[in-house]
């Protein structure tokens, strides 16, 4: 009897542990390598990191090379009106002698916020408020010399504060509800430039800034029904084909009078998405046509405003990426990323633009210029040279020789240089190896030490199913497509499984990567689902021609190629053809609605979260770059719209949307539901009150995933 009990216990100990819903979505049972949210220390190989648990009000300085940790700041030592000061962010001056302490932040849109700021003298350990009226400040930045601080007030005007003189000066006067100086409205923040609308000159004597006039942009209203009476929130939001904001760039001196508007830096429908100081006297800016098929790079004189065109790019068969990857060298040359060879590569030109040449070449793509070392004549960049599914870090000489791979490990890497620019933090993973964080020498890639490592054994205990990258032909046989596949841990080739396809598919994006998978996908796989994703024609990483196939009708290859993926799953024996589902968020929500309508015969169920259902309802900058104007491309917009295909719908569809989504308005879901009613199609619809595009807070995210998983369990 004793032997029998021991045998049972031994057998039980060998049984795999499966993820619970709580572990998959909320409370991870795994200890994963992470530095947390860190702030780089200027000119140093150190970072700041917030303490955890009971030490969450403390900030620590970590010497990455020496592996030393010291207490940098205890926010409990600060108080405001008798209350402890919560430090939400720390912004260092370039010399590291002062810092801005951000607190009392109130979110505006996705990235922007109104906040209160204090100046902290690191040597004296003294804290004092930034101006007397210290609330509702935006875009607060030290000058390069650390003696001045610029910011935008709620009146949408730009100000500067002299620390030594304790004096504020107003730099602009035209701010209003529809006109902003040094700050952008929704469109530029979300799609083009970000919310920071000004740039300090290197000598701290001038500021170049955007003035944005949104008065001609139509308003969109969002309703919050949580009060006794509904509250209406209005946003200037240009939908495809509507008027864009008017912009111009001006330069103002910190001391002295006058403002100079830059020639050619004025648009009433096109875009000004990028600006940078070349030196103390010259300002460069990018001017892009509204159709985003071409841009011109200008250099303007600060004092006169006169500008000259130095570079131009165009792509008549598609569109140009607004990547802002442009660097001016001290010797007058320009380094930027161009697609003129058919692939994104580093190019270099004379300052005049009269002659230009490639620095990198080949059937692979550069995604980011990370650093340019002019003294050593080296360019550091991220690229997919080793594999289209991986980003690695490289260096190359200005003349295109001595290409060095600095991150040799298989997998997808992300890097961040330290303040000294002598080292970089390398974070990477692969489908078979969880996250690892390394400190490396910049010039050689040599490992200095391991900053964090995730133990693999803990996942083995949970029957972790490793994703694998698969390849299959397109329907027409013209190309090979790629997908990511996760099988249930107890997979049997004798059995057909329900499939959940997680999709996105927006033009110029990528979803298939050689990196560690999510707990959510593992949970679904352990529930008996095959999990699948794929990159369709029109997505990125494979050259300009492949990307441009989506131009004018982003639905065409998204529809066709997903069928090729489904056929692959069926032909290989993975999928039960009668139990295929889809889900996605935002552009993935669009994908789901498109699959359940236009590809209805292949799908039994789908969950669309915050879906874009008709791109006529989405913003100008994002939509028009791959679709053109609705006024001139009606057929393309009709084909792309999921509303055009609702009459085909056969399976079960769950729609979930936040009512205060400022990005993809709940209007998208409402119009889809209206169309479904018209055709007698039954859909389920759940609204999250006063939630934005991310749908979080107040238990909403937990409810969303529970509802999604219960839906698939019932319908598949």
KOLKOLMI-698203 format. One record per residue (C-alpha): residue in three letters; x, y, z. Coordinates in steps of 0.001 Angstrom, whole numbers, plus 500000, padded with zeros to 6 digits. Layout:
// residues N
AlaXYZ...
//
This chain:
// residues 716
Unk500000500000500000Unk502791502394500910Unk504523501686497601Unk501265502413495737Unk500836505816497456Unk504410506776496711Unk503926505803493089Unk500848508007492817Unk502653510935494423Unk505625510464492113Unk503324510406489085Unk501538513539490246Unk504813515380490669Unk505517514793486992Unk502217516311485903Unk502514519696484249Unk501111522783485897Unk498763524746483645Unk498177528482483769Unk495058529741485455Unk493216532733484030Unk494500534890486907Unk498093533886486163Unk497692534380482423Unk496119537826482488Unk496765539458485868Unk499250537971488325Unk502184536316486591Unk503674533284488378Unk506972533886486554Unk509940535972487558Unk510969537715484356Unk514096539795483877Unk513249543477483970Unk514907546741484872Unk511493548313485241Unk510959551862484125Unk514398553472484142Unk515679557010483598Unk519185557362482101Unk521685559465484025Unk523317562189481864Unk526924561499480824Unk527088558407483011Unk526722554626482876Unk523911554736485392Unk520107554734485534Unk517444555752488008Unk514835553222488990Unk511824553458491262Unk511748551186494302Unk509174548421494568Unk506601547378497188Unk507047549441500379Unk509902551417498774Unk507816552669495860Unk508339556330496868Unk512110555948496713Unk514362556324493671Unk517678554485493354Unk520748555163491248Unk522261552010489748Unk525817552048488390Unk525434549588485523Unk529148548870485154Unk530043548518488842Unk526649547079489821Unk526386549502492727Unk523036550761494000Unk522548553866496158Unk519486555775497315Unk519128558809495064Unk515899560363496279Unk513205559689498853Unk510092561551497761Unk508766561260501336Unk511336563902502204Unk509393566317499998Unk505978567600500835Unk503516570002499293Unk500850571577501454Unk501553569013504154Unk501298566023501798Unk504064563790500495Unk505106564678496973Unk504516561847494505Unk507326561878491938Unk505977560540488616Unk509008561491486506Unk512490563004486767Unk514014565014483908Unk517717565836484161Unk519498568891482869Unk522200567962480339Unk525004568536482857Unk523211566491485512Unk523355569219488165Unk519617569887488241Unk516462567904487632Unk512779568578487029Unk510386566708489303Unk507000565992487695Unk503901565409489827Unk500102565837489776Unk499827564683486170Unk496475564789484395Unk496279562905481109Unk495215564823477997Unk495485562396475061Unk497489559192474633Unk500877560731475542Unk500326564325476600Unk499534565540480090Unk499143568606482301Unk501485568487485287Unk503041570362488184Unk506840570719488195Unk509527571419490780Unk513215572144490214Unk515590569996492239Unk519177571137492807Unk521150567899493057Unk524154569462494826Unk522253571536497355Unk519451568938497736Unk516950571783497462Unk513500571704495864Unk511570574754494675Unk508494575248492470Unk508800576113488796Unk507219579607488791Unk504466580832491109Unk501632579498488930Unk502970575985488832Unk500000573955487621Unk498929572604484235Unk502310572876482538Unk503213570935479379Unk506374570096477458Unk508696571273480228Unk512373571160479169Unk515721572468480347Unk517771574539477952Unk521010572854476815Unk523045574979479262Unk520683574075482128Unk520047577706483088Unk516589578099481557Unk513388576067481461Unk510757576355478740Unk507139575175478957Unk503642575601477556Unk500857576888479799Unk497153576091479570Unk496680579248477468Unk498647577430474707Unk501499579915474811Unk505203579233475202Unk507093580571478247Unk510640580488479551Unk511822580610483160Unk515260581944484159Unk516378579863487155Unk519079582236488420Unk516935585377488111Unk513698583680489189Unk511968585362486290Unk509350584178483770Unk509014585526480222Unk506156584894477814Unk507486584107474326Unk504237583860472319Unk500862585611472529Unk498620583963469920Unk497534580972472021Unk493810580189472142Unk491446577200472295Unk492254576404468665Unk495770577838468271Unk498770576262470057Unk502383577374470366Unk504945574706471250Unk502291572013471626Unk500247569907469199Unk496646568857468964Unk495426565286468599Unk496522564536465012Unk500186565480465324Unk500481563920468772Unk499028560580467693Unk500323560162464145Unk503153562519463219Unk505398564301465686Unk504283563761469261Unk503077566478471588Unk506414568310472021Unk506149571305469703Unk509420573232470137Unk513216572810470013Unk515955574647471938Unk518933575945469943Unk522279574350470958Unk523486577639472500Unk520242578080474524Unk519629581513472960Unk516673580695470698Unk513665578418470443Unk512165577155467196Unk508498576218467613Unk505439575082465707Unk502313577228465761Unk499274575051465042Unk495860576430464084Unk493058573836464391Unk490136576229463879Unk489273574702460498Unk489440571084461744Unk485988569535462408Unk485104568735466020Unk484216565262467239Unk482166564872470436Unk482526562089472999Unk479854561609475667Unk480452560536479278Unk477199559236480802Unk478532558475484268Unk477275561706485883Unk473715562793486552Unk473849564632483254Unk476062563509480361Unk479334565379479909Unk480505566157476395Unk484206566167475514Unk485132567693472158Unk488228566997470114Unk489551568519466873Unk489829565365464795Unk490307565447460996Unk488774562325459459Unk489958561072456078Unk489342563700453402Unk488643566530455896Unk490709569654456586Unk494039569330458364Unk495360571892460856Unk497393574820459562Unk501009574920460766Unk504045577159460577Unk507432577290462272Unk508812580367463975Unk512041581217465799Unk512047583445468867Unk515057584836470748Unk515100584317474512Unk516667587764475005Unk515647590554472707Unk512583591193470655Unk511099589756467547Unk510041586493465982Unk510952585211462572Unk508738582872460578Unk510705580436458428Unk510193580535454670Unk508560577383453263Unk507720576207456817Unk504038576962456401Unk501333574449455443Unk497551574664455253Unk496878571036454359Unk500263569305454088Unk502502568273457011Unk505496569652458922Unk506343566469460876Unk510007567058461822Unk512365569860462901Unk515934570014464240Unk518652572628464804Unk521660572081462522Unk523740574545464543Unk523174577779466473Unk522138579664463322Unk520443577064461116Unk517159575165461567Unk516175572175459438Unk512606571001458852Unk510735568405456826Unk507803569363454631Unk505650566439453525Unk502821566426451002Unk499410565443452322Unk499415562245450252Unk502785561369451915Unk504251560306448581Unk506992562944448799Unk508859565163451220Unk511426567965451035Unk514096568733453625Unk514882572427454129Unk517552574316456045Unk516575577820457162Unk518536580759458531Unk517455581672462044Unk517898585425461612Unk516392585932458148Unk514013582989457864Unk515284582251454353Unk515403578546453546Unk516930576262450931Unk515895572759449880Unk518685570213450490Unk517007566805450028Unk513885565314448478Unk512299561852448579Unk509346560415446661Unk507463557158446160Unk504724557395443536Unk503657553742443914Unk503116553915447667Unk504053556246450491Unk507052557433452510Unk507560556592456153Unk507600559559458530Unk510492558138460561Unk512418561334461345Unk515702559456460982Unk517789562443459834Unk521171563502461256Unk523247566563460288Unk527001566139460736Unk529373568928461702Unk531204568653458369Unk528015569436456466Unk526958565929455467Unk523501564478456114Unk522727560929457253Unk519192559579456822Unk517129556468456070Unk515833556152452521Unk513836553560450550Unk515173554740447181Unk517004551403446658Unk513792549423447285Unk514746548698450894Unk515183551011453902Unk518889551796454190Unk521255554391455619Unk522227557026453062Unk524605559957453210Unk524714563176451213Unk526490566461450934Unk524829569273452841Unk523579570701449558Unk522002567387448585Unk523793567620445217Unk525353564192445703Unk524224561232447802Unk525222557593448226Unk524196554488450224Unk526086553519453378Unk524257550192453792Unk522971547971450970Unk521205544653450466Unk517828542853450558Unk517241543789454191Unk516074546889456039Unk517368549432458549Unk514694550501461015Unk516500553029463247Unk519663555120463346Unk520549554841467033Unk523752556883467214Unk526270558649464980Unk529846558910466292Unk531431561636464167Unk534837561337465827Unk535133557635465021Unk533114557983461788Unk530706555243462837Unk526935554860462421Unk525052552597464838Unk521713551221463673Unk519004548558464071Unk518265546254461132Unk516794542885460138Unk519863541739458169Unk520131538344459905Unk516422537594459683Unk513242539451458733Unk511861538275462102Unk514656539816464176Unk516059543241464944Unk519777543318465663Unk522235546115466448Unk525090547010464059Unk527824549544463424Unk529298550591460107Unk531871553152458990Unk530831556268457105Unk532323554813453916Unk530186551658454171Unk533003549345455300Unk533482547307458485Unk529881546307459124Unk529885544795462638Unk527088542832464304Unk527060543979467942Unk524267541670469166Unk525162538167467902Unk522522536219469848Unk519571534807467872Unk516366536698468649Unk514781540135468555Unk516828542842470254Unk516123546341471514Unk518971548590472625Unk519407551784474613Unk522653553697474966Unk523830554798478381Unk524358558497479132Unk528111558171478532Unk527508556529475134Unk530263554063475978Unk527869551179476645Unk524419550023475684Unk521684547968477332Unk520667545032475154Unk517267543448475854Unk516355540437473745Unk514442537165473542Unk513547534463471047Unk510709531978470647Unk512723529517472741Unk514429531847475207Unk512708534369477500Unk513925537894478077Unk517577538546478830Unk519172541935479601Unk522875542562478973Unk525278545480479342Unk527696545712476398Unk530521547918475188Unk529279550125472383Unk532232549919470005Unk532792546168470250Unk529532544660471527Unk531618542904474197Unk529577541669477136Unk530301543651480322Unk527814541826482532Unk524345540343482635Unk521817542771484114Unk518916540344484190Unk518055536824483063Unk514767534945483031Unk515024531335484161Unk513687528944481540Unk512943526094483962Unk509947527878485488Unk508168527800482117Unk508925524122481506Unk506936523287484628Unk503923524976483042Unk504055522980479798Unk505107526029477805Unk504422525679474095Unk507136527368472085Unk505943529370469067Unk507399528354465744Unk507686530419462592Unk506165528707459564Unk506211529439455839Unk503668528757453101Unk502820529962449573Unk500319532684448755Unk497112531703446943Unk498528532815443595Unk501914531203444295Unk503762534482443670Unk505399534752447083Unk506097532979450353Unk504202534132453427Unk505192533774457074Unk503259532946460202Unk503675532243463912Unk502147529030465255Unk501556527810468820Unk500194524301469349Unk498437522989472480Unk500909521323474892Unk499174517962474468Unk498927518284470700Unk498155515110468758Unk498442514850464980Unk495411512559465029Unk493185515373466240Unk491856518552464612Unk491868521641466837Unk489931524895467010Unk492071527813465845Unk492253531392467124Unk493965533790464733Unk495356536933466351Unk495544539478463566Unk496547543042462780Unk497692543503459211Unk497831547300458941Unk500078548591456126Unk503731548940457065Unk503461546911460292Unk504745543493461367Unk503285540896463744Unk505537537819463249Unk508755538075465304Unk511325535685466720Unk510649536604470335Unk509182535142473499Unk505427534595473461Unk502734535938475782Unk501080534293478790Unk497696534984477187Unk498548532893474118Unk499879530112476322Unk496680530053478321Unk494578529775475177Unk496839527013473826Unk496459525109477110Unk492691525412476705Unk493049523386473514Unk493340526090470821Unk495883526421468028Unk497124530026468095Unk498152531595464774Unk499286534967463418Unk500749535952460051Unk502239538789458023Unk500335539516454828Unk501463541377451734Unk501500545097452485Unk503211544656455832Unk506780545722456608Unk510328544400456792Unk510444542922453298Unk511135545889451080Unk509240548729449453Unk507531546647446737Unk506073544193449291Unk504853547037451539Unk503278549033448694Unk501022546154447669Unk498556547451450267Unk498366550925448699Unk494882552015447697Unk493123548990449205Unk494530547657452468Unk491899544899452537Unk492871543095449317Unk495902541078450401Unk494845541045454047Unk491825539044452880Unk493566536831450292Unk496661535997452334Unk494739535069455469Unk492981532425453362Unk496412531081452397Unk497265530867456104Unk494026529031456876Unk494628526602454000Unk498098525909455400Unk496673525110458835Unk494061522791457331Unk496462521091454899Unk498980520426457674Unk496273518869459813Unk496368521452462597Unk492951523031462180Unk489365521939462378Unk488039523900459364Unk484666524320461075Unk486128525942464215Unk488273528932463231Unk488107532208465151Unk489768535615464993Unk490492538411467424Unk492358541689467495Unk492520545211468915Unk492266548492466977Unk493688547600463535Unk493346544005464752Unk489688544736465462Unk489401545839461834Unk491062542587460793Unk488530540602462834Unk485498542392461397Unk486896541938457883Unk487449538215458422Unk483955537660459834Unk482379539449456858Unk484452539335453690Unk486042535968454626Unk482913534768456430Unk482906531217455061Unk486183530469456864Unk485331531888460316Unk482919530696462978Unk483596533369465649Unk485480536593466257Unk486180539179468949Unk486842542736467726Unk488143545191470327Unk488012548928469518Unk487742548094465816Unk488181550501462939Unk485256549428460746Unk485350552127458038Unk488506554132457366Unk486462557125456226Unk485888557551459959Unk489604557435460875Unk492157560262460815Unk493774561843457776Unk497482561226458370Unk497245557496459114Unk494553556591456604Unk495503558672453579Unk499159557578453442Unk498130554105452296Unk494642554818450935Unk494780558253449332Unk491802560593449612Unk488279559181449836Unk487221561807447269Unk489541560239444655Unk489573556577445773Unk485939555691446451Unk486365552129445173Unk489342551511447479Unk487550552880450542Unk484417550884449706Unk486431547675449336Unk488364548328452576Unk485281549171454650Unk483913546254456683Unk480473547871456340Unk480519546895452653Unk480647543206453561Unk478308542866456566Unk475695541196454360Unk478100538222454013Unk478479537675457745Unk477746534137458972Unk479585533490462258Unk479309534952465765Unk480931538327466457Unk481566540106469756Unk482358543847469573Unk483902545659472563Unk484656549375472657Unk485358552204475116Unk482885555081474859Unk485635557725475262Unk488039556235472739Unk489625559351471200Unk491631557283468694Unk489148554851467114Unk485813556399468037Unk482997554167469281Unk481194555500466201Unk482984552731464255Unk481303549995466281Unk477942551790466308Unk477893551992462516Unk478834548317462226Unk475980547358464594Unk473580549540462579Unk474636547776459389Unk474270544355461051Unk470701545221462074Unk469930546307458529Unk470978542912457164Unk469491540891460011Unk472887539817461344Unk473185539139465057Unk476187540609466863Unk477026541003470527Unk478128544442471664Unk479679545571474937Unk480524549204475727Unk483022550214478412Unk481806553484479966Unk484236556416479756Unk487153554131478736Unk489688555154476119Unk491383553122473371Unk493311551030475891Unk490174550033477869Unk491702549823481329Unk490834550892484874Unk488062549860487224Unk488305546169486335Unk487582546776482638Unk490668545017481229Unk490025541912483361Unk486385541861482290Unk487359542237478626Unk489669539228478523Unk487288537050480572Unk484473537896478205Unk486626537187475160Unk487738533796476426Unk484230532793477500Unk482978533800474066Unk485490531596472251Unk484785528724474640Unk481088528960473824Unk481332529624470071Unk484334527469469047
//
